[in-house]
């Protein structure tokens, strides 16, 4: 589900919960939306970290600092980068 759909769904379930505070489905769906939002943020943060490590490795490689480049690439792999990157 994309961010716009999550925002729309959150607004709808929030309104439903306001109108019917005993509605457990609205509460459950709001919790699911919160989790998806947090998961997406964590994934984006992890991707940014990997991109930086690979970029730093590339810069070290171009500067002839092969040991530093190797360490950055190994760190990226250890943090979940795909070896095909």
C-alpha positions in Angstrom: 0.0 0.0 0.0 1.5 3.4 -0.9 1.9 6.3 1.4 -1.2 8.2 0.0 -3.4 5.2 0.5 -2.1 4.7 4.1 -2.8 8.4 4.8 -6.3 8.1 3.5 -7.0 4.9 5.4 -5.6 6.4 8.6 -7.9 9.4 8.3 -10.9 7.1 7.6 -10.2 4.8 10.5 -9.5 7.7 12.8 -12.8 9.3 11.9 -14.5 5.9 12.4 -12.9 5.5 15.8 -14.0 9.1 16.8 -17.6 8.2 15.8 -17.5 4.8 17.4 -14.8 4.5 20.1 -15.8 0.9 20.8 -15.0 -0.2 17.2 -12.2 -2.7 17.6 -11.6 -3.0 13.9 -10.8 0.7 13.6 -8.3 0.3 16.4 -6.7 -2.8 14.8 -6.4 -1.2 11.4 -4.9 2.0 12.9 -2.3 -0.2 14.7 -1.6 -2.0 11.4 -1.1 1.3 9.6 1.2 2.5 12.3 3.3 -0.7 12.0 3.5 -0.4 8.2 4.5 3.3 8.5 7.3 2.4 11.0 8.4 -0.6 8.8 8.6 1.7 5.7 10.7 4.3 7.6 13.0 1.6 8.9 13.5 0.2 5.4 14.2 3.6 4.0 16.7 4.3 6.8 18.5 0.9 6.1 18.6 1.6 2.4 20.1 5.1 2.9 22.8 3.5 5.2 23.6 0.9 2.5 23.8 3.5 -0.2 26.2 5.6 1.9 28.4 2.6 2.6 28.6 1.6 -1.1 29.2 5.2 -2.1 31.9 5.6 0.5 33.4 2.3 -0.8 33.3 3.6 -4.4 35.0 6.9 -3.3 37.7 5.0 -1.5 38.3 2.7 -4.5 38.6 5.7 -6.8 41.1 7.3 -4.4 43.2 4.1 -4.5 42.4 3.3 -0.8 41.6 -0.3 -1.6 41.6 -1.5 2.0 39.1 1.2 3.0 37.0 0.4 0.0 37.0 -3.3 0.9 36.0 -2.6 4.5 33.1 -0.4 3.3 31.8 -3.0 0.9 32.1 -5.7 3.6 30.2 -3.5 6.0 27.5 -3.0 3.4 27.2 -6.8 2.8 27.1 -7.4 6.5 24.2 -4.9 6.8 22.1 -6.6 4.1 23.3 -5.3 0.8 22.8 -7.7 -2.1 26.1 -9.0 -3.4 25.0 -8.3 -6.9 24.9 -4.6 -6.3 
